[in-house]
Amino acid sequence: MDSAQRELSDQIDQATQRLLDRARIIAEPDLRAPSLLPGWTRARVLAHLALGADAMRDLLAGVRTGQGRLAGASAEAHEAGLKYSESLRPEELTAELADSAMALRTVARQLTGDQWQVPVEVPGLASFPAAELLTRRLVEVELHHCDLGAGYGPDEWPASFADLELIEPMRSWRQDRLGYPDQSEPGLRPPRVPAPYRPGQRLPGSWLGTR
């Protein structure tokens, strides 16, 4: 990674940590409640983020090995995967999200400089350099965190993301979230207590291993 890519990777780490800290305390009834995305529950938003990390990991793994891969499965398989993941218990879904994010991070850290310029293909989009996946993942995590409607809004975006130069349609997607209702009182039930932990021990659903 060059310095710009490393900075984006660090921003993804931090955004993922914020997302998991939020997801980890959402109680079961609220997890099945509607998100701010029409027709999507909060569980479906989290499942989508987990599957999105898996798809990006597959793309980067193909770049690393020199064997190109398409992003994700067929529409039918993707929908089946979403339904399965969103049906998981809260702690299972949070752990799946953390594991998929870590797998993506691991593969990304294995790519060499020239490999980041290898074109990747995503259905419905023109091919783009693998390096753009870092920006796309950061956007995905920050925007869908807002979509949960669980107390995180655009006012909590770091300046590095709020001011980040984005291409369309990502720029418009970010702009759309600025019209979301205030998130200071999300109306959630009392949070479920995170799993007990000892210093240095990996938590279920944790991000970089310890806290």
N, C-alpha and C positions, 0 to 999 in steps of 0.2 A: 504494500500500500504506500502511496505517496502521502504527503502531509495533509492534503485536502481530503483524501479518502479516509485517512485515519481520524480526522476531525469528525467527518460524517458518521463513521463507525462508533466513535465515542458518544455522539449525540443519540444514535440509535440505542446504545446501552442505557443511557440515562432516561430516554423516553420509555423504553421497555420496563425499566425499574419502576417508574411512576405508574405505568399501566398495571403492572402486576401488584403493586402495593394497593391499588384501588380494587382490582378484581378479587384479590385475596380476602377482602372483608365484606363483599356483597353477599347478603344472606339469600338463602334459597328462594323465597317468594319474589324478591326483587330481581333475581337473575332471570326469571321467566317473564318479567314485566316488559312492556314495550320500551324499546330504545327510542332515540330521536330519529332513527331511520324508519320511514313508513314500512310497516309489515315485518320489521325485524325486532326480535327480543334482544335483551342484553346478552343472553347466552349465544345467540346466533352471531352477534358482532364479535364476541371473543373467539368463537369457532372459526369465523372467517379469517381473523388475524392469525390463528394457528395454521390454517391451511395455506394462507398466503405466504407465511414463512417457509412452509414445506415446498411450495412451488418455486420460490426464489432459490432455495437451497438446491433443488434439482437442476435449475438452470446453471448455477455457479459450479456445481459438481461436474456438469457436462463440459463447461469451459475448462475446468482444471484437468480433466482427463482427455480433452480433445474430442470427446464424443458428444455432439450437440444433442440437447434434449428440449422438448417443448415444455412450456410452463404448465404444470398441473395435469389433471386427468380430463376425461371427457366431461361434458356438461352434466350428464346423468351421474357419473361417478363422483363429480364434485358435489352435487346436491346431496347424494347419499352420504358423503363424508361430512358435510355440514350438519345433516340431521343427526348423524351418530354423535358427533362431537357436542352439539348443543344439548343433547340429552344426558350428557355426563353430569355427575354430581359436581357441585361447585369446586371442591378441592381437586377433583380429577380434571376438570376443564382447565383450571388455573395451572395445574402441573403440565398438562398437554401444551398449553400456550408457552410456558417457560421452556419446556424441552424443545419445542419446534424452533423457538427463537435462538436457543443455544446452539442447536444443530446448524442453523443458518450462519450464526456468528463464527462457528468453528470452520466451516468451509470457506467463508469469506476471508478469514485470516490466513488461509493456505494459498490463496492466489498470488501469483507473482505480478510484477508491474505490467508487463506486456499483456498478460491475460485479461486485465481489466478493460482492454480496448477491443476484445473479441466481441463481435455482434451476437446478440441473443434474440430469440424470437418468442413473442407472446401473441397468442391468437387475437386477431383484431387490431393489432398495432404494427406499425413499421418496425423493422429491427432497430436496435439501439445498442450502444456499448454496454458491456456488463457493469461498468462503473455506475451507470445510471440506476441500477437496482438499489444502490445504497440510498439515493435520494428518494426513490419510490417507497422503500421500506420505512424511512423516517416519516414521510407524509402519511403513509398508511397507519402507522402506529399513533401519531399525534391526532389525526383527524378522527379515527375510530374511537380513540379514547374519549374525545368530546361526544361522539355519537352515543356513548353509553348513557348519557344523561344522569350521571352518578356523582356529580360534584366537581368535574374537571371541565373547564371551558377555555376559550381562546385567550382570556385574560391571564391564564397561567402558562401559556406558551413561553418558552425562553425566547429572548430577542433573536437568538441565532436561527430559530425556526420561523418566527413571525416575519423576519426580514429576508428570509432566504429567497433567492431568485428561483422561480419555478416556471416551467413551461406549462402550456395548456395540455390537458384540462386540469392539472394539479393546482395551478394558480386559482382557477375559479372555484375548485372544491374547497380550498382554504378560505376563500372569500365568503363562500356560502355559510361556513360555520360561524362567521362573525355575527350572523343574524340569529343565532341560537338564543334561547331564553337564559336568564341568569342562572348559574349553577351553584350559587352559594348556599341554597337550601334545597338540595335534591329530593328531600322527602323520603329517604331510604329508612328502612327499619333499622333497629340497632345492629351494628355490624357484628358478623360472626367473628369470634376470637381467632386470630392466626394460630397455627399449630405451635405448640411449645417447642422451644429450641435451646440448645446449649451452644456456647461460643465455639465457633469453628465447625459446627455441624451443618450440613446442607438441609435447608428447609424444603418441605414439599411446596412446589410452586415458587421457589426462590429464583432469583435471576442468576447472578454470578457466583452463587454457591453459599455465601455466608453473609451475615449482617450483624 
